[in-house]
Amino acid sequence: MKIAIVAPSPIPFTIGGAEKLWAGIFNYINENTKNQCELIKVPTKENSFWEVLESYKRFYKLDLSHFDMVISGKYPAWMARHKNHHIYMLHTLRGLYDTYPFKEEEIKSSNKKVKEILNFMQKGGEDLELFFDMLFSLKNENLEENLLSFPGAFIKKIVHFLDKSAMKNIKSFSAISKTVANRDYYPKGVKVLVNYPPSSLKEFKNISYDYFFTTSRLDSPKRIMDIIKAYKKIDTSIPLKIAGEGPMKEALIKEAKGDERIEFLGFVSDEELIDLYAKALAVVFIPFKEDYGLVTIEAMKSQKCVITYEDSGGVVEFVENGVSGFVARANDIEDLSLKMSYLAKNKDLAKELGKNAKERVKDIKWSVCISRLLNPKREKIVVLSTYPIYPPRGGGQNRIFYLYKEIAKDFDVEIISITENESSFKEIAPNLFEKRIKKGDEFLKYEGKMSEFTKVPVSDVAVMEYFDKIPSLKEEFLKSSKDASLAISSHPYFYPFLKKYAKSKIVYESHNFEYLLKKDMFDENKKSQKLLEKLFEVEKEAFRDSSAAVFCSKEDEELMQKYFKSKPKRSFLAPNGVDLNSVFFTSKKEREKLKRKLNLEDQKIALFIGSWHKPNIDAVYEIFKMADKLKNVKFMIVGSVGFYFKGIEKPKNVGFTNLVSDKEKALILSVCDVALNPMLSGSGTNLKMLDYMAAGIGVISTEVGARGLDIPKGVVKIAKIGEFADYIEDINKYTDIYKAREFVEKNYSWEIIAKRLRGFYLELLKVS
């Protein structure tokens, strides 16, 4: 590729962290890759209202169409227009963002043109060519005295508008630290990849532990004054060396006067700086809300621990208190002094912390940084399932497929499932892959023995006990998870496997309270009891020790807290949902018309959907009782629950379809007259309820069946199990299918649920 790095060249010119970063990227790309890179610097001033706007317009006018990729990282460079523009964010014009007074100021002007500009921004105008013309036409106007102040409310509003307009067309975003990634700089919902840049210094070394050292621009945000005041309190012969120049130099020298242990080094060369790091006992670096802080990386690369303040921004992402350095309370000179004094008296501790510090930053290098920069790839998630999920034909399959189909809009998602059939690997939706692993004969043998005493299928529980018996599972998982940021155990059964082999953060995604579910299903005997006890401990550990736990219902989380006597580290509620692109609403008239077409107009059809679980089995037995009372109603049972009833006598007006495709399910939902959910037990939320409501079918449910959904009164009929037969034939009197569909659209579409969960996962990745 031909790549352009576009950046401002400040007037007056100074070399700072940004300039070193651009030079490092430029040099590495040209020297170590097949790509060609150009560094385009545009002179900019920002001392006044008009200088800032002129700089923004200058970048907007740049024609970079002859490049394949454009990289920018500071205002106003991202105004440059290009179809493959990546922002590697350092910061915005912070004096108009996070360091500007928070209070919103009203912009008052009687000038007609100013009002037109404010209106243009209010309406989200897109013609920036016109906008710049409108702005610069103000130069000839007689304006209010404070309107063009800098910084000021008017320029703040304009700059925010221009930044927002430019970022609408940016292809991808990354940031130099979590601190910068977490700032309110970006369009809502965009993914910002954290990409730590290395230092441009080379050949770091560790020689001795002779003095405290700090280096930076001698300016107030760097808080060098605090370092001097804290150091003066220490009774030590270990010197303090300060490198750098800046506007506060005289004031700092005055504060240090009389203390011969403090030495100001002024400007130092790169070679001198490397040596200064190499001989330091520790580096003290306490800037206020630093974007990143290359000083931290350089110190740690030199095997030196760092002392910082808790509000030093990017610095704290690397300094772990008592592990790779010390973190003092913000602006607490006394605490800072104590930390410095402790290290002065414990040189061996400084050495140990320095070793940990070097390990902490070992992966921050140009090869990694440039690879992520040129290929701003999405984070990857690996999900483990105890059953194949595509095509989705059951509740659990629907949840996993549709939830992660939506998650895949922001992540690359790979689902690893186990199957009795041959192994396979394919893309089942954009950026969503399913890798099926064949169980193998040995695993199936153990699974069969286990089901002999449980008396029910145990393919899921068997994974908990015998995952190492599945051929190639470990190998394929390690291959898939090599570049994954999250490993998700869908149900608790894969948690022991992930605990053993996962190197990324583990998330436990609960569908139900599995222990209680299996307790109701398993045959009562000693072996079953022992297996249940193991499941209890596994589910408890997944609930308690995973980086995060995701639940279908608040009730499940609260019930687990009660049973496990603990809480998850982090939790998120992601209820079951419905795919509104595959479940279509059918009005009463359309339903009647379709039934006539299929010669079903004289039949009243009641529907139940369920998988092979004890609560669904119990529900079907209740439907048998209803069928005996209502001979004129046809009861249709859809789903794997039907496999349980093979060979079991049933009423003549009850039929089973077993598993169906999405297309077949859509047809069934469009011709049934009433939907039933006669649940007496269970956990999580019922997917079937959402399918029923989205399809426009009148629903009768027990309170248990409607748990966790917060359905408004009058939308569905909530009844006791013995009352269902009283409402089936006249269901339309007791329900509102239009409000039901509206309720689902607003609250339970997979798109909405997954969007929230995507945000949670992105936040989770930022947590160290």
C-alpha positions, 0 to 999 in steps of 0.5 A: 500500500501507499500510505500517508500519515497526515499530521499538524506541524505546530507553529512554533515547531517543537518535537513532542510525543506526537512527532516521535510517534509519527516518525517511528511509524514512518520509519518502521513502515518504510524500513520493515514492510513492503508498504511505502509511507509518506509523512505529510505535515501541514503547518498549523497555528492555534492561538486564536479563533481564526487560526484554528478554523484556518487549520481545519479548512487547510486539512479539509482541502487536502487531496490524498486520493493518490494514497491507498490509506490515510492515518491521522491521530490529532486534530485537525488532521482527520479532516482530510477526506479519504475512503480508507482513513484510519484515526490512531487517536492521540487526542482532540483539541483538549482545551475545547474538550476534557479540560474545558469547563464542563458547564454548557454556555449559551451562545448569544448573538444578534448577527443573522449569519451567526444564527444561520451557522448555529442552525446549520450545526443544530440540524447536522448539516453535511455540506462542509464546503458551505459551512466553511464559507459561512464561517469565514464570511463572519470575518467581515461582520461586526460581531459581539466582543466575546463571540470569537474568544479562544477558548470560548463557547462558539469555537468549542461548538464549531470544533466539536461539530467539525470533528464529529462530521469528519469522524462519520466517514472514518473507516476505523479507529484505534487509540494509543491507550485505554485512557484515550479510548475511553474518552468521549471523542468518538461517534457513538457505538464505534469500536476503538482498538487500543494499540500501545505505541512503543518508544522511538528510543532503541537499545534500552539497558539496565546498569545500576540503581543510583538516583530518582529520575524524571523527564518531561516538559517542565509544565504544570500538567506534569506536576514536577513541583509535586515531585520536588516537594515530595523528595525534599521530605525524604531523608536520603542521599539518593539524588533526584535528577530532572531532565527537560525544558519548559515554562516552569523551569525557573519556578522549579529551580526556585523550589529546589534551591538549597537542596544540593541533591536535586539536579536539573539536566535541561535538554538531553539527547536520546543517547543520554536519556537511555543512560539516565534510565539505565542508572535510575533507582526508579522513575517518578512520573505523575502527569495529570490525566496523561494520554499515554506517557511514553516515559512509563514505557521507556522506564519499564523497558529499562527495567525500572519501576515507576512511581505515579499518581492514581489520576495520571491517566495512561500511566496507571494502565501499566503501573500496578501498585506494589507489582511494577511500581507504586501508585500514590493518591492523587495530589497527595505529596505526603503519600508520594514522599512515603512511596519514594522514601520506601524505595530509597530504603529498599533497593532490592524491592526496586530491582524486583519491581523493575523486573516485573515492569519490564515483563509488563511492557514486553509486547509493546514493540513496533512490529505489533503496533504497525501490524495492528495499525495497518490491519485495524482488525476487530477483536475476536470472541470464541464461544463454546457450545455443547451442541451445534447451533446452525441451523437454529432449531431450538431455544438454545440454538436460537439464542447463541446463533442470533445473539452472536450473529449480531455481536459479529457486527463488531467482533469476529466470532467463532463458535466451537461446538461438538457433534456426533457427525463429522467435523466441519468449519464454515461461516454461518453469517457475516463474521460468524463461524462455526467449527464443529468438533466430532465427539469421537467413540471414546467420549460417546462411550463415557456419555452413554455410561453416564446416561444409563444412571441419569436416565436422560441424555447428558451430552452437555454434562458429559463435556464437564467431566470428559472434555479431554476425551474429545479428539482434537478439541484442545488443538482446535480451541488453541488454534481458534483462541490464539488471537481471541480476546474473550472465551465464552462458555455458553452454559457452564459445562465448558468452564473447566475446559476453559479454565484449563486452556483459555489464555484470554478472559473467560465469560460465563453465559448462563441460559438457565440455572443448570443445576436446578434444571438437571436436578429435576431431570436426573433419576434419583440415585447415588451416581446422579447425586454425585454428578449433580454435586459436581455440576453445582461446584462447576456452575458456582465456580463459573458464576463466581470466578469468570471475568464476567457472567451474562444472564437471561434473567435477573431472577436467575442471577439472584437465585444463583447468588442465594445458592452459591452465597457469592456474586459474579465479578461483573454481570450483564443481563442479556435476555432472550430475544427474537429475530424480527427478520425471520419471525413475521407479524401476521394480522388477524385478516392475513391469518384467516386468509392463509388458513383458507388457502391451506384448508385450515379455516375450520380448525382452531390450532393451539401451538406450543414450542419447546426443547427436550427439558423437564419443564417443557415435558411437564408443560406438554403433559398439561397440554394433554389435559387441555386436549382432553377437555377441548376435542375441537382444538388441534394442539401442535407441539413443535421442537425437540421435546417431541422426541421424549414422547415417542411411543407415549400415548397421547390425545388424538388432537395432539400432534408433534412436528419435532424440529423445524427450520426457520421457514417451517416455523414461520409458516406454523406461527402464521396459521396458529390461533393461540400460543400456549406457555403452560410452564410450571418451573424453569429458569431464564426467559422463554424464547417461545414467548417472544416468538409468539408475540412477534408473530401476532398470536394471542398468548396464554401463559402462566406467571412462570412462563412469562418470568423476566419479561415484564410484559404489560397487562392486557398484552398477553393472558396470564392464567393459572394452569387449570384455567388455560382451557377457559381462554383458548377458544376466545383468546382474542378477547384477552390479548392485544397482538399489536401491542405485543409486537410493539413491545417485542420490537422495542425491548426484545429484538436480538439487534437491541439486546446484542448491541448492549452486550457488544458494548459490555464486551468492549468495556470488559476488554478495557478492564485490566 
